[in-house]
């Protein structure tokens, strides 16, 4: 641990953001403080354990930027975290966002489940979040059964099956009065806000008709639907005002762990909860604020109001998020806040022992791997894999693990040049792009590169690293003839046996499985969108927005292929338009 006594004496007692660096000058932690000197001193003058000890042992230098206010220091902190992705900052474990239910803002509205709502311009008719995905699907299916909404994404020329079974009004061929559509929308919105009166009346009416028609099977189905509504709403009800709309967050800390519990309350109903457990550096206020900001930026939709415990600087958080943030001191909301804390404590107590056991196993495995490879220390690992369809549509994936834990914020997908026709060429392109970026942006580099393959993959990787003048250790995970990982191959192509029952073997296998899953999932997503999307997806620079613009202008794949370069340049920049033009002509 370095002695920063002289440098610390020069740090001002003003607010600002500080950045911890390792021996290679890479930023490994970004924080903020009301008093920079007091906060920075605290790292080097107290007894350290867990994550904090690991951080301080890695600090080779630190810098700070003084700001004129706490809000400025928070904005600067979040900006730097986004830019550098420091390994010791708060990490959201789950890369998925919760589903919401959307009633689309179209002439003929549809009801559907949506996840990525960041780009939604109109968020007036988006309800949720629904942590229980099956409950969200069940709700959408039930409403679509009861109300004759439009079901098709694009209107067909003739009525489909939904029209013939009375679950659609035939918007494609009939003129439907706006008043009728508005009435349907109002009833659906009322239900999504927690009032089931209209829907229950409709179901009871349908039950009666089915019974009279001796259609007992349908009557039973409708009865079960009624019971589902009653159970769901009764479970959700809490003793609050019907118009209550807010999120509420609390926590429990023990040893080196921070357990977080978040409740979603909409129209007086408890929609669901979100929970997380992470390692802490001990700066609870700072870490909770960082966590809350990251969480809502990922979700894309802020609550109308947020309640937090008294430990959090609620005024600062409210200023940053631009919403009302409060601390309840009494009443029903304070009781709910206490309940969140109790749940957070229970969550942590249930798994704390296994977390500690896993942490010890990971540390031991990392030391073992460093010893085998004759390295001083291993923490950050990057692994790569490719996927393709019969030698076409190559894509690449990179996953990042810190101390054998996945860091999904740093995962990357790669569209590979359409000229690439084999795995090694694909690997070469991905590795070059990844580590050229390291040089250009002077960003972090891993302690180890793990490849899913043997001699050829390692030689390709070493060739790329040498061309970029980078020294990063490389290993390959080699499979046997039964496609099971058999041994390691180091960068000198020496075979290293590892016991298949050891923790090290288990953690390396997890990395191997994860990178394979990530690459193949990306490829499947592209394939599932169809040939046109697959083709456009393979051209770097064409994302969802540009793809929609191309389809809107040209109408079909055939017409895009027939378009002149000048016509493509009306939507795309010159370089991307030329790439697309050449690809469509040559394939």
Order of alpha helices (4+ residues) and beta strands (2+ residues): alpha-beta-beta-alpha-alpha-beta-alpha-beta-beta-beta-alpha-alpha-alpha-alpha-alpha-beta-beta-beta-alpha-beta-alpha-beta-alpha-beta-beta-beta-beta-alpha-beta-alpha-beta-beta-beta-alpha-alpha-alpha-alpha-alpha-alpha
